[in-house]
C-alpha cells in the first residue's frame, strides 16, 4: 500500500512526538519561528482572496479556506514546529510513555512563543510592503484584515473556545492524514480538505490568529483616525479595541485552550486509546 494504516499512523506520530519533545531548544525556537511565518503566509493569502469581489459568496468563503491550506503544507512538507500540531504529537507520545510530560510542556511553551514571533515578524514584513493601503486610504486588503481581526476579538470567550476545539480537531486530522501518505501529492491532498473545512467553517486557530489579529492591530494603531472614520468609532476606541491586551484576553487564551483540547483529547488521546494502549 502507498499509505499507512491508522494503527501505523498512531505509532509514527508517537515516534515523531518523542523526537519533538527531545529536540534541542535552539532548533525548536528556529523551527517554531518558521512555522509561525508559514501559517502567516497562508493567512495573508486568505486575506487577499477574501478582499476580492466574490468574498461574500459561498464560493468566496470556500476559496478563503482553500488557499489558507498552503500554510500547513509548508509546515508539514518543508518542516517546522507548529504548536497546534504538537498538541497531538507530544500528547500521544507522552501517553505512550515515549516522552515525558515535562518535555511536552517545554515543547508547547517554546514552540507557542516562537510561533508568535514568526507570525508577528511576517505581519511587519507584509505591513511595510504596503498591501494594507497608505496613510490616506486603507485598501480592500487592509479593510479585510481589520474586519477579520475585529470579528475574532468580538467573539465571546465560550464561542472562541468551542470553535477552537473544532479547529484543532481538524488541523490534527490533516496532519494525521499527511502522515498516512508516502508521497508529497498524497500529503498535499491529506492536508487540503480538513484545513479548507476548518477555515471555511469559521473555526479558530491560535497560530493563524497570531497573524490575523496582529495585522489588524498594526493597521489600526498606525492609522487610528482612518479606521475610526470607517467604523463609526473614535480614535481612542480604535486604539483600545485593537490592542495586544484585548487580543490576548478576548481571543488568544480561549482559542489556545480550545486548540489544546481539540488536538490532545479528540485526536491524540482517542487514537492512543484505540491503537496504542496496552
Secondary structure, 3 states (H helix, E strand, C coil): CCECCHHHHHHHHHHHHHHHHCCCHHHHHHHHHHHHHHHHHHHHHHHHHHCCHHHHCHHHHHHHHHHHCHHHHHHHHHHCCCHHHHHHHHHHHHHCCCCCHHHHHHHHHHHHHHHHHHHHHHHHHHHHCCCCEECCEECHHHHHHHHHHHHHHCCCHHHHHHHHHHHHHHHHHHHHHHHHECCHHHHHHHHHHHHHHHHHHCCCCHHHHHHHHHHHHHHHHHCHHHHHHHHCCCHHHHHHHCCHHHHHHHHHHHHHHHHHHHHHHHHHHHHHHHHHCC
